[in-house]
């Protein structure tokens, strides 16, 4: 029987202008992302990107959920999203500067009932 774990699923403060994996779903698991939070720690506005690559493929134009979405300085963007990710799917992030923090919250569904998360 599947077991669900509710937790912080990923956190990162990536380098500017660098695509970064925030979540990489392991074999035997599904993830349900409830919220995605992006915080701009700096005083200047910038942009960010969020994409989902099915099966771990390279990012394609069709993978983007948000593309160069603006975020003001010292502001926070919250997406209540209900996104489902399956084995080997990757949620990728991209920051327009080095002042963004990304956090993902949700549930991990373990189909094998193990505790090796």
Long-range contacts (C-beta under 8 A, 24 or more apart in sequence): 1-113, 2-109, 2-110, 2-111, 2-113, 3-109, 3-110, 3-113, 4-107, 4-108, 4-109, 4-110, 5-107, 5-108, 5-110, 5-117, 6-106, 6-107, 7-105, 7-106, 7-107, 7-108, 8-103, 8-104, 8-105, 9-33, 9-104, 9-105, 9-106, 9-108, 10-91, 10-102, 10-103, 10-104, 11-101, 11-102, 11-103, 11-104, 12-93, 12-101, 12-102, 13-41, 13-98, 13-100, 13-101, 13-102, 14-93, 14-94, 14-95, 14-98, 14-100, 14-102, 15-95, 15-98, 16-95, 16-96, 16-97, 16-98, 17-94, 17-95, 17-96, 18-94, 18-95, 19-49, 19-59, 19-92, 19-93, 19-94, 20-92, 20-93, 20-94, 21-90, 21-91, 21-92, 22-91, 22-92, 22-93, 22-102, 22-104, 23-85, 23-89, 23-90, 23-91, 23-104, 24-56, 24-88, 24-89, 24-90, 25-85, 25-86, 25-87, 25-88, 25-89, 25-90, 26-87, 26-117, 27-87, 27-88, 28-87, 28-110, 28-111, 28-112, 28-114, 29-87, 29-108, 29-109, 29-110, 29-111, 29-117, 30-84, 30-85, 30-86, 30-87, 30-108, 30-109, 30-111, 31-84, 31-85, 31-89, 31-106, 31-107, 31-108, 31-109, 32-82, 32-83, 32-84, 32-85, 32-106, 32-107, 32-109, 33-81, 33-82, 33-83, 33-84, 33-85, 33-91, 33-104, 33-105, 33-106, 34-80, 34-81, 34-82, 34-105, 34-106, 34-107, 35-78, 35-79, 35-80, 35-81, 35-104, 35-105, 35-106, 36-78, 36-79, 36-81, 36-83, 36-102, 36-103, 36-104, 36-105, 37-76, 37-77, 37-78, 37-79, 37-102, 37-103, 37-104, 37-105, 38-71, 38-76, 38-77, 38-78, 38-100, 38-101, 38-102, 38-103, 39-75, 39-76, 39-77, 39-100, 39-101, 39-103, 40-71, 40-72, 40-73, 40-74, 40-75, 40-76, 40-99, 40-100, 41-74, 41-99, 41-100, 41-101, 42-73, 42-74, 42-97, 42-99, 43-73, 43-74, 44-73, 44-97, 44-99, 45-70, 45-71, 45-72, 45-73, 46-70, 46-71, 46-95, 46-96, 46-97, 46-99, 46-100, 47-71, 47-96, 48-77, 48-93, 48-94, 48-95, 48-96, 48-100, 48-102, 49-92, 49-93, 49-94, 50-79, 50-91, 50-92, 50-93, 50-94, 51-91, 51-92, 51-94, 52-83, 52-85, 52-89, 52-90, 52-91, 52-92, 53-89, 53-90, 53-92, 54-86, 54-89, 55-88, 55-89, 56-88, 56-89, 56-90, 59-92, 63-92, 68-96, 71-100
